[in-house]
Amino acid sequence: MALKKGDKERIVLHWNSKKIVVHRRLTPDIATEISRICKYYSADEIIEFINFYATILEPGIPEDQQKYFWTYKWNLYEFLKRGVKKFDGQELSNYQKKQTLAPADAIIFTRQ
């Protein structure tokens, strides 16, 4: 996939909008990694992966209230290196925590 002018900056700005790990600028390492991954994915697909990651990470929501088990925060470079391939073809349901009843909702059977 060919990068268009401004795609690298657009990807970094979108990443920063998710408030996962904010980058002050586009570093040479990140620029190189974006160029490498854009051989396989378009900028729009990378933005979709970022959205997916932000959804399962749920930044700003306390861990005990999160619906997904994923909690590890990558910076953008690490995400491009590992996350894009990891999340390609995945569904949100693959990352959902197992449903458990809260103690107040549990039904207790006793013998009388």
N, CA, C and O atoms as a MOPAC input file, in Angstrom:
PM7 MOZYME 1SCF
protein

 N      0.84300 1    -1.16100 1     0.00000 1
 C      0.00000 1     0.00000 1     0.00000 1
 C      0.90100 1     1.24100 1     0.00000 1
 O      1.88500 1     1.30700 1     0.73800 1
 N      0.56600 1     2.17600 1    -0.80000 1
 C      1.37800 1     3.38600 1    -0.90100 1
 C      0.92500 1     4.41600 1     0.12800 1
 O     -0.26900 1     4.64500 1     0.32400 1
 N      1.90000 1     5.02300 1     0.77300 1
 C      1.60000 1     6.10900 1     1.70300 1
 C      1.32200 1     7.38500 1     0.92800 1
 O      2.01600 1     7.70000 1    -0.03900 1
 N      0.31500 1     8.10600 1     1.35300 1
 C      0.03300 1     9.41300 1     0.76900 1
 C      0.69700 1    10.46600 1     1.63900 1
 O      1.03000 1    10.21300 1     2.79700 1
 N      0.88400 1    11.63400 1     1.07800 1
 C      1.46700 1    12.73200 1     1.83300 1
 C      0.57900 1    13.02300 1     3.04600 1
 O     -0.63700 1    13.17000 1     2.91900 1
 N      1.18600 1    13.10200 1     4.18500 1
 C      0.46300 1    13.40500 1     5.41700 1
 C     -0.06700 1    12.19500 1     6.15900 1
 O     -0.58500 1    12.34300 1     7.26600 1
 N      0.04400 1    10.98600 1     5.58400 1
 C     -0.46900 1     9.78300 1     6.25500 1
 C      0.24600 1     9.50800 1     7.57000 1
 O     -0.39200 1     9.14600 1     8.55900 1
 N      1.55700 1     9.67500 1     7.59000 1
 C      2.30000 1     9.39900 1     8.82700 1
 C      1.82000 1    10.31100 1     9.94800 1
 O      1.57700 1     9.85900 1    11.06700 1
 N      1.68600 1    11.59500 1     9.64100 1
 C      1.22700 1    12.55300 1    10.64600 1
 C     -0.20900 1    12.24500 1    11.07700 1
 O     -0.55100 1    12.36600 1    12.25300 1
 N     -1.04100 1    11.84700 1    10.11800 1
 C     -2.43600 1    11.50700 1    10.41200 1
 C     -2.51800 1    10.31000 1    11.36100 1
 O     -3.34400 1    10.29200 1    12.27300 1
 N     -1.66700 1     9.32000 1    11.14600 1
 C     -1.64700 1     8.14400 1    12.01900 1
 C     -1.21700 1     8.53300 1    13.43000 1
 O     -1.82300 1     8.09300 1    14.40700 1
 N     -0.17400 1     9.35700 1    13.54300 1
 C      0.29800 1     9.78300 1    14.87100 1
 C     -0.77200 1    10.62500 1    15.56700 1
 O     -1.02400 1    10.43300 1    16.75600 1
 N     -1.39300 1    11.53800 1    14.85800 1
 C     -2.45400 1    12.36100 1    15.45600 1
 C     -3.62500 1    11.49700 1    15.92800 1
 O     -4.18100 1    11.72900 1    17.00200 1
 N     -3.99200 1    10.51000 1    15.12700 1
 C     -5.08600 1     9.62300 1    15.53400 1
 C     -4.68600 1     8.81900 1    16.76800 1
 O     -5.47100 1     8.67800 1    17.70600 1
 N     -3.47200 1     8.29800 1    16.76300 1
 C     -2.96600 1     7.56800 1    17.93000 1
 C     -3.04500 1     8.45400 1    19.17500 1
 O     -3.55300 1     8.02600 1    20.21200 1
 N     -2.54700 1     9.67300 1    19.07500 1
 C     -2.54800 1    10.58100 1    20.22800 1
 C     -3.96200 1    10.92300 1    20.68600 1
 O     -4.18200 1    11.16200 1    21.87300 1
 N     -4.92000 1    10.95000 1    19.76600 1
 C     -6.29900 1    11.26400 1    20.14700 1
 C     -6.89200 1    10.19800 1    21.05600 1
 O     -7.84800 1    10.47000 1    21.78100 1
 N     -6.34100 1     8.99000 1    21.02900 1
 C     -6.84100 1     7.88700 1    21.85700 1
 C     -6.27300 1     7.92500 1    23.27400 1
 O     -6.73100 1     7.18100 1    24.14100 1
 N     -5.28800 1     8.77600 1    23.51700 1
 C     -4.71900 1     8.99100 1    24.86000 1
 C     -4.19100 1     7.70400 1    25.50000 1
 O     -4.34500 1     7.48600 1    26.70200 1
 N     -3.57400 1     6.87100 1    24.68800 1
 C     -2.97300 1     5.64000 1    25.20600 1
 C     -1.58900 1     5.97400 1    25.73100 1
 O     -1.35700 1     5.93700 1    26.93900 1
 N     -0.67700 1     6.29600 1    24.84500 1
 C      0.64500 1     6.84000 1    25.15500 1
 C      0.84200 1     7.96500 1    24.14700 1
 O      1.00500 1     7.70800 1    22.95400 1
 N      0.82900 1     9.19500 1    24.61400 1
 C      0.88200 1    10.35100 1    23.72000 1
 C      2.33000 1    10.63800 1    23.32600 1
 O      3.22900 1    10.65700 1    24.16700 1
 N      2.53100 1    10.86000 1    22.02800 1
 C      3.85200 1    11.19500 1    21.48900 1
 C      3.86700 1    12.67200 1    21.11000 1
 O      2.92300 1    13.17500 1    20.50100 1
 N      4.94300 1    13.35800 1    21.47400 1
 C      5.04600 1    14.78500 1    21.18200 1
 C      5.28000 1    15.05900 1    19.70900 1
 O      4.88400 1    16.10200 1    19.18700 1
 N      5.92500 1    14.11500 1    19.04600 1
 C      6.25300 1    14.33100 1    17.63600 1
 C      6.41800 1    12.98800 1    16.94100 1
 O      6.46900 1    11.93300 1    17.57300 1
 N      6.49900 1    13.06300 1    15.64500 1
 C      6.75600 1    11.89000 1    14.82000 1
 C      8.26300 1    11.64400 1    14.81300 1
 O      9.01600 1    12.39400 1    14.19300 1
 N      8.69500 1    10.59600 1    15.50200 1
 C     10.12600 1    10.29500 1    15.58000 1
 C     10.55700 1     9.50700 1    14.34100 1
 O      9.72300 1     8.91400 1    13.65800 1
 N     11.85600 1     9.50300 1    14.05400 1
 C     12.33400 1     8.71000 1    12.91100 1
 C     11.99100 1     7.22000 1    13.03500 1
 O     11.65900 1     6.58100 1    12.03700 1
 N     12.06600 1     6.66600 1    14.24100 1
 C     11.72000 1     5.24700 1    14.43300 1
 C     10.25600 1     4.97100 1    14.09200 1
 O      9.93800 1     3.98600 1    13.42600 1
 N      9.37400 1     5.84800 1    14.55400 1
 C      7.95000 1     5.67000 1    14.26900 1
 C      7.69400 1     5.84400 1    12.77900 1
 O      6.93600 1     5.07400 1    12.18900 1
 N      8.31900 1     6.85200 1    12.16000 1
 C      8.14500 1     7.09500 1    10.72400 1
 C      8.58600 1     5.88500 1     9.91000 1
 O      7.91300 1     5.49200 1     8.95800 1
 N      9.71900 1     5.29600 1    10.28700 1
 C     10.21900 1     4.11000 1     9.59300 1
 C      9.26900 1     2.93800 1     9.76500 1
 O      9.01300 1     2.19900 1     8.81500 1
 N      8.74600 1     2.76300 1    10.96700 1
 C      7.83200 1     1.64700 1    11.23000 1
 C      6.50800 1     1.83400 1    10.48500 1
 O      5.93200 1     0.86100 1     9.99900 1
 N      6.02600 1     3.06500 1    10.39300 1
 C      4.80400 1     3.32500 1     9.61900 1
 C      5.05300 1     2.97700 1     8.15500 1
 O      4.21600 1     2.34100 1     7.51500 1
 N      6.19400 1     3.38900 1     7.62800 1
 C      6.52300 1     3.07000 1     6.23100 1
 C      6.57800 1     1.56700 1     6.00900 1
 O      6.09300 1     1.06900 1     4.99300 1
 N      7.16900 1     0.83900 1     6.96200 1
 C      7.28600 1    -0.61400 1     6.83800 1
 C      5.91600 1    -1.28300 1     6.86200 1
 O      5.62200 1    -2.13000 1     6.01900 1
 N      5.08200 1    -0.90800 1     7.82000 1
 C      3.78200 1    -1.57300 1     7.97000 1
 C      2.82700 1    -1.18000 1     6.84700 1
 O      1.90800 1    -1.93200 1     6.51900 1
 N      3.04100 1    -0.00500 1     6.25700 1
 C      2.18300 1     0.42500 1     5.14500 1
 C      2.49300 1    -0.30800 1     3.84600 1
 O      1.84300 1    -0.06100 1     2.83000 1
 N      3.46200 1    -1.19300 1     3.86000 1
 C      3.67600 1    -2.08400 1     2.71400 1
 C      2.58500 1    -3.15200 1     2.68200 1
 O      2.31200 1    -3.74800 1     1.64000 1
 N      1.96300 1    -3.38400 1     3.84800 1
 C      0.97400 1    -4.44200 1     3.98600 1
 C     -0.43500 1    -3.91500 1     4.26400 1
 O     -1.42100 1    -4.56600 1     3.91900 1
 N     -0.52800 1    -2.75000 1     4.88000 1
 C     -1.80800 1    -2.17500 1     5.28300 1
 C     -1.86900 1    -0.70800 1     4.85900 1
 O     -0.84700 1    -0.02500 1     4.79400 1
 N     -3.07600 1    -0.23800 1     4.57400 1
 C     -3.25300 1     1.17600 1     4.25500 1
 C     -3.27600 1     1.99400 1     5.54900 1
 O     -3.41600 1     1.44200 1     6.64000 1
 N     -3.13900 1     3.29400 1     5.41600 1
 C     -3.21200 1     4.17800 1     6.58700 1
 C     -4.58300 1     4.04600 1     7.25500 1
 O     -4.67700 1     4.06400 1     8.48300 1
 N     -5.63700 1     3.91500 1     6.46000 1
 C     -6.97700 1     3.75900 1     7.03000 1
 C     -7.11500 1     2.45400 1     7.80900 1
 O     -7.78700 1     2.41700 1     8.84000 1
 N     -6.49000 1     1.39000 1     7.32700 1
 C     -6.52300 1     0.11900 1     8.06700 1
 C     -5.75400 1     0.24400 1     9.38200 1
 O     -6.19100 1    -0.28700 1    10.40400 1
 N     -4.63400 1     0.92800 1     9.36800 1
 C     -3.86800 1     1.13400 1    10.60500 1
 C     -4.70700 1     1.91600 1    11.60700 1
 O     -4.70000 1     1.60800 1    12.79900 1
 N     -5.42500 1     2.92100 1    11.13100 1
 C     -6.30100 1     3.69700 1    12.01000 1
 C     -7.40600 1     2.80600 1    12.57500 1
 O     -7.78000 1     2.96700 1    13.73600 1
 N     -7.92900 1     1.88600 1    11.79800 1
 C     -8.92200 1     0.93100 1    12.30800 1
 C     -8.31900 1     0.04700 1    13.40200 1
 O     -8.97700 1    -0.22700 1    14.40600 1
 N     -7.07400 1    -0.40200 1    13.21600 1
 C     -6.39900 1    -1.20600 1    14.24400 1
 C     -6.19700 1    -0.39600 1    15.51900 1
 O     -6.34800 1    -0.92500 1    16.62000 1
 N     -5.85800 1     0.87500 1    15.37700 1
 C     -5.70100 1     1.75100 1    16.54600 1
 C     -7.03400 1     1.86300 1    17.28400 1
 O     -7.07200 1     1.79100 1    18.51200 1
 N     -8.11800 1     2.03900 1    16.54200 1
 C     -9.45000 1     2.10500 1    17.16300 1
 C     -9.77600 1     0.81700 1    17.90200 1
 O    -10.30100 1     0.85200 1    19.01500 1
 N     -9.46600 1    -0.32000 1    17.28800 1
 C     -9.70000 1    -1.62200 1    17.91100 1
 C     -8.91200 1    -1.73200 1    19.21500 1
 O     -9.45300 1    -2.13200 1    20.24600 1
 N     -7.63900 1    -1.37600 1    19.15700 1
 C     -6.77100 1    -1.43600 1    20.33900 1
 C     -7.29500 1    -0.53100 1    21.44700 1
 O     -7.34500 1    -0.93700 1    22.60800 1
 N     -7.68300 1     0.68600 1    21.09900 1
 C     -8.20400 1     1.61500 1    22.10300 1
 C     -9.50000 1     1.09000 1    22.71800 1
 O     -9.75300 1     1.29000 1    23.90600 1
 N    -10.31400 1     0.42400 1    21.91400 1
 C    -11.56600 1    -0.13800 1    22.42300 1
 C    -11.29600 1    -1.22400 1    23.45400 1
 O    -11.90500 1    -1.22200 1    24.52400 1
 N    -10.39600 1    -2.14700 1    23.14900 1
 C    -10.14800 1    -3.24000 1    24.10600 1
 C     -9.30700 1    -2.77400 1    25.29100 1
 O     -9.36000 1    -3.38400 1    26.35900 1
 N     -8.53600 1    -1.70800 1    25.11700 1
 C     -7.72200 1    -1.18700 1    26.22000 1
 C     -8.56500 1    -0.35900 1    27.17800 1
 O     -8.28500 1    -0.32600 1    28.37600 1
 N     -9.58200 1     0.30400 1    26.67100 1
 C    -10.49500 1     1.12900 1    27.46100 1
 C     -9.77100 1     2.12300 1    28.36500 1
 O     -9.94800 1     2.09000 1    29.58200 1
 N     -8.94800 1     3.01700 1    27.77700 1
 C     -8.24800 1     3.98500 1    28.62000 1
 C     -9.23200 1     4.87700 1    29.36200 1
 O    -10.23800 1     5.31000 1    28.80100 1
 N     -8.93300 1     5.14600 1    30.63300 1
 C     -9.78100 1     6.00600 1    31.44100 1
 C    -10.86800 1     5.27700 1    32.21500 1
 O    -11.54200 1     5.88700 1    33.04500 1
 N    -11.05200 1     3.98700 1    31.96300 1
 C    -12.06100 1     3.21200 1    32.68700 1
 C    -11.34500 1     2.35900 1    33.73300 1
 O    -10.38400 1     1.66400 1    33.40300 1
 N    -11.79700 1     2.40100 1    34.98700 1
 C    -11.14600 1     1.57700 1    36.01700 1
 C    -11.13200 1     0.10700 1    35.62100 1
 O    -12.08000 1    -0.39300 1    35.01600 1
 N    -10.05800 1    -0.57200 1    35.96400 1
 C     -9.86600 1    -1.96000 1    35.52100 1
 C    -11.00200 1    -2.88400 1    35.93700 1
 O    -11.37800 1    -3.77800 1    35.17900 1
 N    -11.55100 1    -2.68100 1    37.12600 1
 C    -12.62500 1    -3.56700 1    37.58000 1
 C    -13.94600 1    -3.33900 1    36.83800 1
 O    -14.88300 1    -4.12200 1    36.98900 1
 N    -14.02300 1    -2.27500 1    36.04100 1
 C    -15.23700 1    -1.98800 1    35.26900 1
 C    -15.05000 1    -2.24200 1    33.76900 1
 O    -15.97900 1    -2.03900 1    32.98700 1
 N    -13.87800 1    -2.67800 1    33.37500 1
 C    -13.60500 1    -2.89300 1    31.96200 1
 C    -14.23100 1    -4.19300 1    31.46100 1
 O    -14.33900 1    -5.17700 1    32.19400 1
 N    -14.63800 1    -4.16800 1    30.19300 1
 C    -15.25700 1    -5.34200 1    29.57200 1
 C    -14.22300 1    -6.27300 1    28.94700 1
 O    -14.51800 1    -7.43600 1    28.67200 1
 N    -13.01300 1    -5.76600 1    28.72400 1
 C    -11.99300 1    -6.54200 1    28.01800 1
 C    -10.79900 1    -6.78500 1    28.93200 1
 O    -10.48100 1    -5.95900 1    29.78900 1
 N    -10.14800 1    -7.91800 1    28.74200 1
 C     -9.05500 1    -8.29300 1    29.63100 1
 C     -7.72700 1    -7.65600 1    29.26800 1
 O     -6.80200 1    -7.68300 1    30.07900 1
 N     -7.59700 1    -7.08500 1    28.08300 1
 C     -6.31500 1    -6.52400 1    27.64700 1
 C     -6.01600 1    -5.24900 1    28.42500 1
 O     -6.84400 1    -4.33800 1    28.44600 1
 N     -4.84000 1    -5.16200 1    29.07200 1
 C     -4.49600 1    -3.96700 1    29.84500 1
 C     -3.12500 1    -3.40800 1    29.49500 1
 O     -2.78200 1    -2.30900 1    29.93100 1
 N     -2.33000 1    -4.14100 1    28.71300 1
 C     -0.96400 1    -3.68100 1    28.43300 1
 C     -0.96700 1    -2.53700 1    27.42500 1
 O     -1.56600 1    -2.64300 1    26.35500 1
 N     -0.29000 1    -1.44100 1    27.77600 1
 C     -0.22000 1    -0.27100 1    26.90000 1
 C      1.09800 1    -0.25600 1    26.14000 1
 O      2.17500 1    -0.20700 1    26.73400 1
 N      0.99300 1    -0.30000 1    24.82000 1
 C      2.15700 1    -0.12400 1    23.97600 1
 C      2.26000 1     1.34400 1    23.58900 1
 O      1.25600 1     2.05600 1    23.58100 1
 N      3.47000 1     1.80400 1    23.26700 1
 C      3.57400 1     3.09400 1    22.59700 1
 C      3.31700 1     2.82600 1    21.11400 1
 O      3.16500 1     1.67300 1    20.71100 1
 N      3.26700 1     3.88100 1    20.30200 1
 C      2.90600 1     3.69900 1    18.89500 1
 C      3.91100 1     2.81100 1    18.16400 1
 O      3.51200 1     1.97200 1    17.35600 1
 N      5.19200 1     2.97800 1    18.43100 1
 C      6.20400 1     2.15900 1    17.77500 1
 C      5.97400 1     0.67900 1    18.07900 1
 O      5.96700 1    -0.14900 1    17.16800 1
 N      5.78500 1     0.34800 1    19.36000 1
 C      5.54800 1    -1.04500 1    19.75200 1
 C      4.24900 1    -1.57600 1    19.15200 1
 O      4.17400 1    -2.73000 1    18.72900 1
 N      3.22900 1    -0.72100 1    19.12200 1
 C      1.95600 1    -1.13600 1    18.54100 1
 C      2.11900 1    -1.48400 1    17.06600 1
 O      1.60100 1    -2.50000 1    16.60300 1
 N      2.83700 1    -0.64500 1    16.33200 1
 C      3.04300 1    -0.91500 1    14.90900 1
 C      3.86500 1    -2.18200 1    14.71900 1
 O      3.62600 1    -2.94600 1    13.78400 1
 N      4.82900 1    -2.40400 1    15.60000 1
 C      5.71200 1    -3.56600 1    15.51300 1
 C      4.97100 1    -4.86200 1    15.85300 1
 O      5.16100 1    -5.87800 1    15.18300 1
 N      4.11900 1    -4.83300 1    16.89700 1
 C      3.48400 1    -6.05600 1    17.39500 1
 C      1.96900 1    -6.09400 1    17.23500 1
 O      1.40400 1    -7.11700 1    16.84800 1
 N      1.32100 1    -4.98200 1    17.53200 1
 C     -0.12800 1    -4.96200 1    17.65600 1
 C     -0.89600 1    -5.12400 1    16.36300 1
 O     -1.91500 1    -5.81300 1    16.32900 1
 N     -0.42100 1    -4.49800 1    15.30000 1
 C     -1.16900 1    -4.54900 1    14.04400 1
 C     -1.34100 1    -5.99900 1    13.60300 1
 O     -2.45300 1    -6.41100 1    13.27100 1
 N     -0.27900 1    -6.76800 1    13.59300 1
 C     -0.38000 1    -8.18200 1    13.18900 1
 C     -1.20700 1    -8.99000 1    14.18600 1
 O     -1.94000 1    -9.90000 1    13.79900 1
 N     -1.08500 1    -8.65300 1    15.46700 1
 C     -1.81900 1    -9.38600 1    16.49200 1
 C     -3.32400 1    -9.19100 1    16.35500 1
 O     -4.09300 1   -10.13400 1    16.54600 1
 N     -3.74400 1    -7.98300 1    16.02900 1
 C     -5.17400 1    -7.67800 1    15.98000 1
 C     -5.79500 1    -7.85600 1    14.60200 1
 O     -7.01300 1    -7.74500 1    14.45900 1
 N     -4.99000 1    -8.12800 1    13.59400 1
 C     -5.51800 1    -8.32200 1    12.23800 1
 C     -6.43800 1    -9.53900 1    12.22900 1
 O     -6.02300 1   -10.64300 1    12.58300 1
 N     -7.66700 1    -9.33400 1    11.82900 1
 C     -8.63000 1   -10.43200 1    11.74000 1
 C     -9.29000 1   -10.81200 1    13.04900 1
 O    -10.05900 1   -11.77300 1    13.08900 1
 N     -9.01700 1   -10.09500 1    14.11100 1
 C     -9.58400 1   -10.41400 1    15.41700 1
 C    -10.94600 1    -9.75400 1    15.59400 1
 O    -11.28500 1    -8.80400 1    14.89000 1
 N    -11.70500 1   -10.26200 1    16.52600 1
 C    -12.99700 1    -9.69600 1    16.89100 1
 C    -12.95100 1    -9.26500 1    18.34700 1
 O    -12.20900 1    -9.83400 1    19.14800 1
 N    -13.74800 1    -8.25500 1    18.68800 1
 C    -13.78100 1    -7.76600 1    20.06500 1
 C    -14.12200 1    -8.87500 1    21.05000 1
 O    -13.60500 1    -8.90300 1    22.16600 1
 N    -14.98800 1    -9.78100 1    20.63700 1
 C    -15.41000 1   -10.85400 1    21.54800 1
 C    -14.24200 1   -11.74600 1    21.97300 1
 O    -14.31200 1   -12.39700 1    23.01600 1
 N    -13.18100 1   -11.78200 1    21.18700 1
 C    -12.00800 1   -12.57900 1    21.55600 1
 C    -11.28500 1   -12.00400 1    22.77100 1
 O    -10.48400 1   -12.69800 1    23.39800 1
 N    -11.55300 1   -10.75600 1    23.10800 1
 C    -10.85200 1   -10.08700 1    24.20400 1
 C    -11.76400 1    -9.76200 1    25.38100 1
 O    -11.34100 1    -9.09900 1    26.32800 1
 N    -13.01200 1   -10.22400 1    25.32800 1
 C    -13.93000 1    -9.94200 1    26.42000 1
 C    -13.58600 1   -10.78000 1    27.64000 1
 O    -13.18800 1   -11.94100 1    27.53900 1
 N    -13.75400 1   -10.14500 1    28.80600 1
 C    -13.60400 1   -10.88400 1    30.04700 1
 C    -14.76100 1   -11.86100 1    30.15200 1
 O    -15.84300 1   -11.61800 1    29.61600 1
 N    -14.53300 1   -12.94600 1    30.83100 1
 C    -15.62000 1   -13.89600 1    31.05600 1
 C    -16.63000 1   -13.26100 1    31.99800 1
 O    -16.26700 1   -12.56700 1    32.94800 1
 N    -17.89400 1   -13.50800 1    31.71800 1
 C    -18.95100 1   -12.95200 1    32.55400 1
 C    -18.96800 1   -13.67400 1    33.89400 1
 O    -18.99300 1   -14.90400 1    33.95000 1
 N    -18.95400 1   -12.91300 1    34.94300 1
 C    -19.10700 1   -13.47400 1    36.28000 1
 C    -20.15000 1   -12.65800 1    37.01000 1
 O    -20.30500 1   -11.46400 1    36.75400 1
 N    -20.84600 1   -13.28200 1    37.89400 1
 C    -21.85500 1   -12.58300 1    38.67100 1
 C    -21.19000 1   -11.82900 1    39.81200 1
 O    -20.24700 1   -12.31600 1    40.43600 1
 N    -21.69400 1   -10.64700 1    40.06800 1
 C    -21.26300 1    -9.91400 1    41.24700 1
 C    -21.84300 1   -10.63100 1    42.46000 1
 O    -22.90700 1   -11.24100 1    42.35600 1
 N    -21.17000 1   -10.57300 1    43.60600 1
 C    -21.68200 1   -11.28800 1    44.78500 1
 C    -23.14200 1   -10.94900 1    45.11000 1
 O    -23.89100 1   -11.82100 1    45.55000 1
 N    -23.54600 1    -9.71200 1    44.90300 1
 C    -24.92900 1    -9.32000 1    45.21000 1
 C    -25.92700 1    -9.95700 1    44.24700 1
 O    -27.10200 1   -10.10300 1    44.58500 1
 N    -25.47500 1   -10.33800 1    43.05200 1
 C    -26.35900 1   -10.93000 1    42.04800 1
 C    -26.39400 1   -12.45500 1    42.10600 1
 O    -27.21100 1   -13.08400 1    41.43300 1
 N    -25.52800 1   -13.04200 1    42.89400 1
 C    -25.44900 1   -14.49700 1    42.95700 1
 C    -26.67600 1   -15.05900 1    43.66800 1
 O    -27.19200 1   -14.47000 1    44.61700 1
 N    -27.12100 1   -16.19600 1    43.19100 1
 C    -28.25600 1   -16.88800 1    43.81500 1
 C    -27.68200 1   -18.02300 1    44.64700 1
 O    -26.94700 1   -18.87300 1    44.14500 1
 N    -28.02700 1   -18.02200 1    45.91700 1
 C    -27.50800 1   -19.04100 1    46.82100 1
 C    -28.64800 1   -19.97700 1    47.21800 1
 O    -29.68300 1   -19.53700 1    47.71700 1
 N    -28.44200 1   -21.25900 1    46.99000 1
 C    -29.44400 1   -22.24200 1    47.36300 1
 C    -29.05200 1   -22.86300 1    48.70400 1
 O    -27.91900 1   -23.30100 1    48.90200 1
 N    -30.00300 1   -22.88400 1    49.59700 1
 C    -29.74800 1   -23.50000 1    50.89600 1
 C    -30.83200 1   -24.54700 1    51.17600 1
 O    -31.95200 1   -24.45200 1    50.67400 1
 N    -30.47600 1   -25.53800 1    51.98300 1
 C    -31.45200 1   -26.55500 1    52.37500 1
 C    -32.18400 1   -26.07100 1    53.60700 1
 O    -31.60100 1   -25.43900 1    54.48800 1
 N    -33.45400 1   -26.37000 1    53.65800 1
 C    -34.22700 1   -25.97300 1    54.84500 1
 C    -34.70700 1   -27.16800 1    55.58900 1
 O    -35.37500 1   -27.02900 1    56.61500 1

